[in-house]
Amino acid sequence: MNTKEMRAKSPEDLNKELLGLRKAQFSLRMQIATQQLTKTSEVARVKREIAQLKTILTEKTRAA
């Protein structure tokens, strides 16, 4: 999801998306621990999306 799509969503939708990304991040960490992860770039991608979502959520709460 790009930032334009994120900015168009409501804070409730963004929180749901953030929860899903946190679960994905946990899953990826478990795959790393058990040496089952083949695409290590997924970890960085999920981490980056979480940071973007948190930034946009902060912007929306300060604007309201």
N, C-alpha and C positions, 0 to 999 in steps of 0.2 A: 504494500500500500504506500502510495507516495504522500507527500505532505499536503497537497491540495485536497486529496480525499479525506485525510485526517482532519483538516480544518473545517471541512463541510459537515462533519459529524457532530452530534451533540455530546456533551460531557459524559452522559450516561453510556452512550455507545462506546466512547473512548475508554471508559473504565472497564467495560466488558472486554474490549479488545486487549487492554493491558493485562487483564487477568488471564486471558488465553495465551498471551505471549510469555507471561511468567511461568505458566504451566509448561509451555514448550521449552523454555530455558531450563527448567528443572529436569525435564526429560532428557535434554541434550547433556546436561551435567551427569546424569546417571549413565548415559551411553558412553561418555568419556571414561567414567570410573570403571565400567565393565569392558572397556576397549571394544565397543561395538560401533562407535561412530566412524563413518567413513568420510563424510563431508564436514571437515572441521570449520569451513567457512560459515556454516549455518550458525555457529555460536556467535560469531561477530555480527552477523546480519540481525539476529534476534536481539542482541544487546543494543545495537544501533536503533532498531525500531522502538524498543522500550524507551530509550533516551528521547527519541523524537516525540513519542506519545506523551511522556511526562512533561516535556517542554511545552507542547501545545496545550495540555491540560492546565498548566500553570498560567499560560497566557490567557486562556479563557476564564479562569477563576478570577484573575486580577482585573480583567475587563468588565466583569459583571458587578 
